[in-house]
Amino acid sequence: MADESSQQSNRTNAAAEALHVTAHRSNVIADVRAEEQALPPEFELPHDNPEQ
């Protein structure tokens, strides 16, 4: 029974770590997008601007 409990605990910890990593990744993506939006137009890449 202790082995089952240990396995469940390991799965729970792994799931919590995966959620933490996913949340961190989402925050990093949001930060990068915010920084990109704050850049002046001369830093815009050609593929980001279909009018060019």
C-alpha positions, 0 to 999 in steps of 0.5 A: 500500500505504501508503494501505491501511495508513493506512486500517487504522490510522485504522479501528483508532484509531476502534475504540479511541476508540469502545471508550474512549468506551463504557467511559467512558459505562458508568463514568459510568452506574455512578457515577450509579446508585451515587449514586442508591442512596446517596440517602436515601429522601426524594430518591426520585422517585415513578416510582421507587417503585411503592408511592407 
